[in-house]
């Protein structure tokens, strides 16, 4: 930790420089992650004839704009980076550095968030021009809980990607495994439809799975769809999955390093 704190200023500068250098690539990546806008158009048309599960057109717009924001905050690319390093032997060079390689990627991904939000702002303003009533600022307590929730969502999403990336110590196509996970995540996290649209009998299961905490919960808090007094249990479940993800990544890392001895560059 002492080495990390001493190296953090330099690490931040390097990470910011990398994000600036690849700003065009980042812009393209953001523009390809606009599924919430597609779902906004779809569900807005459905809600034209009346509210859906309590969501009218203003609520639909607010929900999917919040989804777009949270998706950009919590997005990462570490799975592909780790998979490439492990499969090509590039991990060996990272192991010689005086800090954990995952810290390097965590700082790199975190420093990209302001750049993403800057690029995202014109899109949100454009949607707001079409639907001005979507701009409803959450209450202070809701916003404070949103900050806590989106932080845990970012950590969990990062750790899940790390877990799939580290699976490359054992399998050649961990990216295929991640894409399968991502398809389930998109359906059950609230990314393509609010979880309120699912049958009531499914909600206990959906609430207990990790997917809501990775996206849906911070979206509900940012959009004002979840009251602060109802947030304690979902936040506790979210925190539990974050701890489980951390334990899984540390286990995969320790066991994966044993296999890494077969590689080198």
C-alpha positions in Angstrom: 0.0 0.0 0.0 2.9 2.4 0.7 4.3 1.8 -2.7 0.9 2.3 -4.2 0.3 5.7 -2.5 3.7 6.9 -3.5 3.2 5.8 -7.1 -0.5 7.1 -7.3 0.3 10.6 -8.6 2.4 9.3 -11.5 -0.1 6.5 -12.1 -2.9 9.0 -12.4 -0.9 11.2 -14.8 -0.1 8.2 -17.0 -3.7 7.0 -17.0 -5.1 10.4 -17.9 -2.5 10.6 -20.7 -3.6 7.2 -22.0 -7.2 8.3 -22.0 -6.4 11.5 -23.8 -4.3 9.6 -26.4 -7.2 7.2 -27.1 -10.0 9.8 -26.9 -11.2 9.0 -30.4 -11.4 5.3 -29.6 -13.2 6.1 -26.4 -15.8 8.3 -28.2 -16.5 5.4 -30.6 -16.9 3.0 -27.7 -19.3 5.3 -26.0 -21.4 5.8 -29.1 -21.6 2.0 -29.6 -22.9 1.6 -26.0 -26.1 3.5 -26.6 -28.6 0.6 -26.2 -30.5 2.6 -23.5 -31.4 5.2 -26.2 -32.8 2.4 -28.4 -34.8 1.0 -25.5 -36.0 4.5 -24.7 -37.4 4.8 -28.1 -39.0 1.4 -28.0 -40.6 1.7 -24.5 -41.6 5.3 -25.1 -43.7 4.0 -28.0 -45.2 1.3 -25.8 -46.0 3.8 -23.1 -47.8 6.1 -25.6 -51.0 4.3 -25.0 -50.7 4.4 -21.2 -48.2 3.7 -18.3 -46.4 0.4 -18.2 -46.0 -0.9 -14.6 -46.3 2.7 -13.4 -43.9 4.1 -15.9 -45.3 6.8 -18.2 -43.3 8.4 -21.0 -41.5 10.9 -18.6 -40.5 8.1 -16.3 -39.3 5.9 -19.2 -37.1 8.8 -20.4 -35.7 9.4 -17.0 -35.0 5.8 -16.4 -33.1 5.2 -19.6 -31.1 8.4 -19.4 -30.1 7.3 -15.9 -29.2 3.9 -17.4 -27.0 5.5 -20.0 -25.2 7.5 -17.3 -24.7 4.6 -15.0 -23.6 2.3 -17.8 -20.9 4.7 -18.8 -19.7 5.2 -15.2 -19.5 1.5 -14.5 -18.2 0.3 -17.9 -14.7 -1.2 -18.2 -12.5 -3.1 -20.6 -10.2 -4.9 -18.3 -11.4 -8.3 -19.3 -10.0 -8.1 -22.8 -6.7 -6.5 -21.5 -6.1 -9.2 -18.9 -7.0 -12.0 -21.4 -4.6 -10.6 -23.9 -1.8 -10.3 -21.4 -2.2 -13.8 -20.1 -2.5 -15.5 -23.5 0.5 -13.7 -25.0 2.8 -13.9 -21.9 2.7 -10.1 -21.4 1.6 -10.6 -17.8 5.2 -11.5 -16.8 6.4 -8.0 -17.3 3.6 -6.6 -15.1 4.5 -9.0 -12.3 7.9 -7.3 -12.1 6.4 -4.0 -11.1 6.1 -3.0 -7.5 2.3 -2.9 -7.4 -0.5 -5.2 -8.2 -1.4 -5.1 -12.0 -5.1 -4.8 -11.2 -4.4 -1.5 -9.4 -3.0 -0.1 -12.7 -6.1 -1.1 -14.6 -8.4 0.1 -11.9 -6.9 3.6 -12.0 -6.9 3.6 -15.8 -10.6 2.7 -16.0 -11.5 5.1 -13.2 -9.8 8.1 -14.8 -11.8 7.5 -18.0 -15.1 8.3 -16.2 -14.8 12.1 -16.5 -14.0 11.8 -20.2 -17.0 9.6 -20.8 -19.3 11.9 -19.0 -18.1 14.9 -21.0 -18.7 13.0 -24.3 -22.1 11.9 -23.0 -23.3 15.4 -21.9 -24.4 16.5 -25.5 -26.4 13.3 -25.9 -28.2 13.8 -22.6 -28.9 17.5 -23.5 -30.3 16.4 -26.9 -32.6 13.9 -25.2 -33.6 16.6 -22.7 -34.5 19.0 -25.6 -36.9 16.3 -26.8 -38.2 15.4 -23.3 -37.5 18.3 -20.8 -39.4 16.6 -18.0 -36.7 14.0 -17.6 -34.5 16.4 -15.6 -35.7 15.6 -12.1 -32.8 15.9 -9.6 -33.0 13.2 -6.9 -33.4 14.3 -3.3 -30.1 14.8 -1.4 -30.4 11.5 0.5 -31.2 9.6 -2.7 -28.2 11.2 -4.4 -25.9 10.2 -1.5 -27.2 6.6 -1.7 -26.7 6.7 -5.5 -23.0 7.7 -5.0 -22.6 4.8 -2.6 -24.4 2.4 -4.9 -22.7 3.4 -8.2 -19.3 3.1 -6.5 -20.1 -0.5 -5.4 -21.5 -1.1 -8.9 -18.3 0.1 -10.5 -16.2 -2.1 -8.2 -18.3 -5.2 -8.8 -18.4 -4.7 -12.5 -14.6 -4.2 -12.6 -14.0 -7.3 -10.4 -16.4 -9.4 -12.6 -14.4 -8.5 -15.7 -11.2 -9.3 -13.8 -12.6 -12.7 -12.9 -13.4 -13.5 -16.6 -10.0 -12.1 -17.7 -8.2 -14.2 -15.2 -10.0 -17.3 -16.4 -7.6 -17.1 -19.4 -5.1 -18.9 -17.1 -7.2 -22.0 -17.7 -9.3 -21.4 -20.9 -8.5 -19.9 -24.3 -11.9 -18.3 -24.9 -12.8 -16.4 -21.7 -14.1 -13.6 -23.8 -16.8 -16.0 -25.1 -17.7 -16.8 -21.5 -17.9 -13.1 -20.7 -20.2 -12.4 -23.7 -22.6 -15.1 -22.4 -22.6 -13.5 -19.0 -23.1 -10.1 -20.5 -26.2 -11.3 -22.4 -27.7 -12.4 -19.1 -26.6 -9.2 -17.4 -28.3 -7.1 -20.1 -31.6 -8.9 -19.5 -31.6 -9.1 -15.7 -29.9 -5.9 -14.6 -32.5 -3.5 -15.9 -30.4 -2.5 -18.9 -33.1 -3.3 -21.6 -36.1 -2.9 -19.4 -36.8 -1.8 -15.8 -37.0 -4.7 -13.4 -40.4 -3.4 -12.4 -41.6 -4.7 -15.8 -40.9 -8.3 -14.8 -43.6 -10.5 -13.1 -43.8 -9.8 -9.4 -43.1 -13.5 -8.7 -39.6 -13.1 -10.3 -38.6 -10.0 -8.2 -37.2 -11.8 -5.1 -34.9 -13.8 -7.4 -33.9 -10.8 -9.5 -33.2 -8.8 -6.3 -31.0 -11.6 -4.9 -28.8 -11.9 -8.1 -25.8 -9.7 -8.6 -27.1 -8.1 -11.8 -29.4 -5.5 -10.2 -26.5 -4.2 -8.0 -24.3 -3.8 -11.1 -26.7 -1.4 -12.8 -30.4 -1.4 -11.9 -30.0 -0.3 -8.3 -28.0 2.9 -8.9 -30.3 3.7 -11.9 -33.3 3.5 -9.6 -31.7 5.8 -7.1 -30.5 8.3 -9.6 -33.9 8.3 -11.4 -35.8 8.7 -8.1 -37.6 5.3 -8.5 -36.4 3.9 -5.1 -37.1 5.6 -1.8 -34.2 5.9 0.6 -36.0 4.0 3.3 -36.4 1.0 0.9 -32.7 1.0 -0.2 -31.1 -0.7 2.8 -31.7 -4.3 1.8 -30.7 -3.9 -1.9 -27.6 -2.0 -0.9 -26.7 -4.8 1.6 -27.1 -7.4 -1.2 -25.0 -5.3 -3.5 -22.3 -5.0 -0.9 -22.4 -8.8 -0.4 -21.9 -9.5 -4.1 -19.0 -7.0 -4.2 -17.2 -8.9 -1.4 -17.9 -12.2 -3.1 -16.5 -10.8 -6.4 -13.4 -9.6 -4.6 -12.8 -13.0 -2.9 -13.3 -14.8 -6.3 -10.8 -12.5 -8.0 -8.2 -12.9 -5.3 -8.6 -16.7 -5.5 -8.3 -16.8 -9.2 -5.2 -14.5 -9.1 -3.4 -16.7 -6.6 -4.1 -19.9 -8.3 -3.6 -18.4 -11.8 -0.1 -17.2 -10.9 0.9 -20.9 -10.4 -0.1 -21.6 -14.0 1.6 -18.4 -15.3 4.9 -20.1 -14.7 4.3 -21.9 -18.0 4.3 -18.6 -19.9 6.9 -15.9 -20.5 7.9 -13.2 -22.9 
